[in-house]
């Protein structure tokens, strides 16, 4: 049986007003192994899951939406391109910590392009890469083209909307979130995880399965900082505008500029910073 997203533990809460022994909720972090196999292929080894396929990654994540996570990861690496590539995806084994993805037999795959160490952490999915060049080796820089325009006044209310949907964060204070919005500020979907890149993969995987990619008319909001890998995943999903409550990194900005993505950071109710491709953000001043 899968673990819940959070677990109760007993702690000693030490405060100026006194010490209290009480329960506290913490976010669950467990490994997820992603296996890949072509339809009709023979088993390529077995493990405790008793399943088949080639292991392509192990990531530390919060259990839940694991099939979405696996598909989103493979899509971000350029190994999946459309829903018809997927024959089957399922959790395997007694713990549920293995997901096997079966793809169509004629799907061209070059798994060596991953060039990723077998283990990636929940805090930074790109740390397992052998080099920065390997990150975009799967598909290179994909230029995002979209006529999306969003009012700044709409952007300003997105953080509160996302926060209200973060049930896991409300329980534990220890989960990242990625939200997908319309240009009018409607929250379409939200995913949480101890790993920010896992939250993005879960969101991408869900829309890959439903045929809702690319995100050419969508706004992506990150609950934390805008990192290189999150921009890379947004680029692969075709997102024209990525906003972050936290700060951007230099590599994230460079990728956004090259890919044609509008990058917004330090998003607050009182304003935001637009770092590139600002034409997609309509200023609040002068709005009717």
C-alpha positions as CSV (number, residue, x, y, z in Angstrom):
1,X,0.0,0.0,0.0
2,X,1.3,3.5,-0.9
3,X,2.3,5.8,1.9
4,X,0.2,9.0,2.4
5,X,1.7,12.3,1.4
6,X,2.3,13.1,5.1
7,X,3.0,11.2,8.3
8,X,2.3,12.1,11.9
9,X,5.2,11.9,14.3
10,X,5.7,12.8,17.9
11,X,7.8,15.8,18.6
12,X,8.9,18.1,21.5
13,X,7.8,21.6,20.6
14,X,10.1,24.0,22.6
15,X,8.8,27.5,22.9
16,X,9.3,30.5,25.1
17,X,5.9,29.9,26.6
18,X,6.9,26.3,27.4
19,X,7.6,22.9,26.0
20,X,4.9,20.6,24.7
21,X,5.1,17.0,23.5
22,X,2.7,16.7,20.6
23,X,2.0,15.3,17.1
24,X,3.4,16.9,14.0
25,X,2.8,16.2,10.3
26,X,5.9,15.9,8.1
27,X,6.0,15.3,4.3
28,X,6.8,11.8,3.2
29,X,9.9,11.3,1.0
30,X,10.5,7.9,-0.7
31,X,12.3,6.7,-3.8
32,X,10.5,6.1,-7.0
33,X,12.1,4.0,-9.7
34,X,11.0,4.7,-13.3
35,X,11.2,1.8,-15.7
36,X,10.7,1.9,-19.5
37,X,9.9,-0.9,-21.9
38,X,8.6,-1.2,-25.4
39,X,5.4,-3.1,-26.1
40,X,6.1,-6.7,-27.0
41,X,9.7,-6.6,-25.5
42,X,10.9,-9.4,-23.4
43,X,11.8,-8.8,-19.8
44,X,15.0,-6.9,-19.2
45,X,15.6,-8.0,-15.7
46,X,13.5,-8.3,-12.6
47,X,13.6,-6.7,-9.2
48,X,11.6,-6.7,-6.0
49,X,8.7,-5.4,-8.1
50,X,8.7,-8.5,-10.3
51,X,8.2,-6.1,-13.2
52,X,10.1,-5.7,-16.5
53,X,11.8,-2.9,-18.3
54,X,14.9,-0.9,-18.1
55,X,15.4,1.4,-15.1
56,X,15.9,5.0,-16.4
57,X,15.8,7.0,-13.1
58,X,15.3,6.9,-9.4
59,X,13.9,10.1,-7.9
60,X,13.1,11.0,-4.3
61,X,9.5,12.1,-4.2
62,X,6.3,12.4,-2.2
63,X,4.1,9.4,-3.0
64,X,1.0,10.2,-5.0
65,X,0.4,10.8,-8.8
66,X,3.4,8.6,-9.4
67,X,2.3,7.6,-13.0
68,X,1.9,11.3,-13.8
69,X,5.4,11.9,-12.4
70,X,6.9,9.1,-14.5
71,X,5.3,10.3,-17.7
72,X,6.1,13.9,-17.1
73,X,9.8,13.0,-16.5
74,X,10.0,11.0,-19.7
75,X,8.2,13.8,-21.6
76,X,10.6,16.4,-20.3
77,X,13.6,14.3,-21.4
78,X,12.1,14.1,-24.9
79,X,11.5,10.4,-24.8
80,X,7.7,10.8,-25.1
81,X,6.1,13.2,-27.5
82,X,2.3,12.6,-27.5
83,X,-0.3,10.4,-25.8
84,X,-0.2,7.7,-28.4
85,X,3.4,6.9,-27.4
86,X,2.0,5.5,-24.2
87,X,0.7,1.9,-24.2
88,X,0.5,1.4,-20.4
89,X,1.7,3.0,-17.2
90,X,1.3,1.4,-13.8
91,X,2.8,1.1,-10.3
92,X,4.5,-2.3,-9.6
93,X,5.5,-4.3,-6.6
94,X,4.3,-4.4,-2.9
95,X,5.5,-0.9,-2.0
96,X,4.3,0.9,-5.1
97,X,7.7,2.6,-5.4
98,X,8.2,1.4,-9.0
99,X,6.4,2.7,-12.1
100,X,6.7,0.8,-15.3
101,X,5.9,2.7,-18.5
102,X,5.2,0.7,-21.7
103,X,5.6,2.6,-24.9
104,X,4.6,1.7,-28.5
105,X,6.9,-0.8,-30.2
106,X,8.0,1.6,-33.0
107,X,8.8,4.5,-30.7
108,X,12.4,5.6,-31.4
109,X,14.3,5.7,-28.1
110,X,17.9,6.7,-27.3
111,X,18.2,6.2,-23.6
112,X,21.9,7.0,-23.6
113,X,20.9,10.6,-24.2
114,X,19.7,10.8,-20.7
115,X,23.3,10.8,-19.4
116,X,21.9,10.9,-15.9
117,X,23.2,9.4,-12.8
118,X,20.8,6.7,-11.6
119,X,19.8,8.6,-8.4
120,X,18.4,12.1,-8.3
121,X,17.4,14.0,-5.1
122,X,14.1,15.5,-4.3
123,X,15.6,19.0,-3.9
124,X,17.3,19.2,-7.3
125,X,16.5,17.0,-10.2
126,X,19.3,18.4,-12.3
127,X,22.1,17.5,-9.9
128,X,22.4,14.1,-11.4
129,X,23.2,15.5,-14.8
130,X,26.7,15.0,-16.0
131,X,26.8,18.4,-17.5
132,X,24.5,21.4,-18.3
133,X,24.7,20.5,-22.0
134,X,23.1,17.1,-21.2
135,X,20.0,18.7,-19.8
136,X,18.8,20.0,-23.2
137,X,20.5,17.2,-25.3
138,X,17.1,15.3,-25.5
139,X,15.4,18.0,-27.6
140,X,17.6,21.1,-27.6
141,X,16.1,24.5,-27.2
142,X,12.4,24.5,-28.2
143,X,11.3,28.0,-29.1
144,X,7.9,28.7,-27.4
145,X,5.5,30.6,-29.6
146,X,2.3,32.0,-28.2
147,X,0.1,35.1,-28.5
148,X,-0.8,34.9,-24.8
149,X,-1.1,38.2,-22.9
150,X,-1.8,38.3,-19.2
151,X,-2.8,41.3,-17.1
152,X,-0.4,42.1,-14.3
153,X,-3.4,42.4,-11.9
154,X,-4.3,38.8,-12.7
155,X,-0.7,37.6,-11.9
156,X,-0.8,39.4,-8.6
157,X,-3.6,37.2,-7.2
158,X,-2.2,33.9,-8.4
159,X,0.1,33.2,-5.3
160,X,-2.9,33.4,-2.9
161,X,-5.0,31.1,-5.2
162,X,-2.2,28.6,-5.4
163,X,-1.6,28.7,-1.6
164,X,-5.2,28.0,-0.9
165,X,-4.9,24.8,-3.0
166,X,-1.7,23.5,-1.3
167,X,-3.3,21.0,1.1
168,X,0.1,19.2,1.6
169,X,1.9,22.4,2.5
170,X,-0.9,23.4,4.9
171,X,-0.4,20.1,6.7
172,X,3.4,20.0,6.7
173,X,5.0,23.3,5.6
174,X,7.4,21.1,3.6
175,X,6.0,20.7,0.1
176,X,6.6,22.7,-3.1
177,X,3.8,23.3,-5.6
178,X,3.3,24.0,-9.3
179,X,0.0,25.5,-10.5
180,X,-1.4,25.7,-14.0
181,X,-3.6,28.8,-14.7
182,X,-5.6,30.3,-17.5
183,X,-4.8,33.8,-18.7
184,X,-7.8,35.0,-16.5
185,X,-6.3,33.5,-13.3
186,X,-8.4,30.3,-13.1
187,X,-6.5,27.5,-11.4
188,X,-6.8,24.4,-13.6
189,X,-4.5,22.1,-11.7
190,X,-2.0,22.0,-8.9
191,X,0.5,19.3,-7.9
192,X,2.7,19.2,-4.7
193,X,5.8,17.3,-3.8
194,X,8.9,17.5,-1.6
195,X,10.7,18.0,-4.9
196,X,9.9,21.0,-7.0
197,X,10.8,19.2,-10.2
198,X,8.6,16.3,-9.2
199,X,5.6,18.6,-8.8
200,X,6.2,19.9,-12.3
201,X,6.6,16.4,-13.8
202,X,3.3,15.4,-12.2
203,X,1.5,18.3,-13.7
204,X,3.0,17.7,-17.2
205,X,2.3,14.0,-17.0
206,X,-1.4,14.6,-16.2
207,X,-1.8,16.8,-19.2
208,X,0.2,14.5,-21.4
209,X,-2.3,11.7,-20.6
210,X,-5.3,14.0,-21.2
211,X,-4.0,15.4,-24.5
212,X,-3.8,18.9,-23.0
213,X,-0.2,19.7,-24.1
214,X,1.2,22.0,-25.2
215,X,0.5,24.7,-22.6
216,X,0.5,27.5,-25.3
217,X,-2.3,29.5,-23.5
218,X,-1.4,28.7,-19.9
219,X,0.5,30.4,-17.1
220,X,2.7,28.2,-14.8
221,X,3.3,29.4,-11.2
222,X,6.1,28.0,-9.1
223,X,5.7,28.2,-5.3
224,X,9.4,28.7,-4.8
225,X,12.3,29.9,-7.0
226,X,12.6,29.6,-10.7
227,X,15.4,27.1,-11.4
228,X,17.0,26.1,-14.7
229,X,15.3,22.6,-14.7
230,X,11.9,23.9,-14.0
231,X,12.2,26.3,-17.0
232,X,13.5,23.4,-19.1
233,X,10.4,21.3,-18.2
234,X,8.1,24.3,-18.8
235,X,9.8,24.8,-22.2
236,X,9.2,21.2,-23.2
237,X,5.6,21.6,-22.3
238,X,5.3,24.8,-24.4
239,X,4.5,27.2,-21.6
240,X,4.8,30.9,-22.7
241,X,4.8,32.4,-19.2
242,X,6.4,31.1,-16.1
243,X,6.0,33.0,-12.8
244,X,7.7,32.3,-9.5
245,X,7.1,33.5,-6.0
246,X,10.8,33.2,-5.3
247,X,13.9,34.4,-7.2
248,X,15.2,33.3,-10.6
249,X,18.6,31.9,-11.3
250,X,20.9,33.1,-14.0
251,X,20.6,29.8,-16.0
252,X,16.8,29.9,-15.7
253,X,16.8,33.4,-17.2
254,X,19.2,32.5,-20.0
255,X,17.0,29.6,-20.9
256,X,13.8,31.7,-20.8
257,X,15.4,34.3,-23.0
258,X,16.5,31.7,-25.6
259,X,13.2,29.8,-25.6
260,X,11.0,32.8,-25.8
261,X,9.4,32.3,-22.3
262,X,8.3,35.3,-20.3
263,X,9.9,34.9,-16.9
264,X,8.2,36.6,-13.9
265,X,9.7,36.3,-10.4
266,X,9.2,37.8,-6.9
267,X,5.5,37.7,-7.6
268,X,3.5,39.3,-4.8
269,X,0.2,41.0,-4.4
270,X,2.0,44.3,-4.6
271,X,3.8,43.6,-7.9
272,X,6.4,41.5,-9.6
273,X,9.6,41.6,-11.7
274,X,9.5,40.7,-15.4
275,X,12.9,39.5,-16.5
276,X,12.4,38.8,-20.2
277,X,9.8,38.9,-23.0
278,X,7.7,41.4,-21.1
279,X,5.3,42.0,-23.9
280,X,3.1,39.2,-22.6
281,X,2.5,41.1,-19.3
282,X,0.0,44.0,-19.5
283,X,0.9,46.5,-16.8
284,X,-1.7,47.2,-14.1
285,X,-1.3,51.0,-14.5
286,X,-3.6,52.3,-17.1
287,X,-6.0,49.3,-16.9
288,X,-9.6,50.2,-17.2
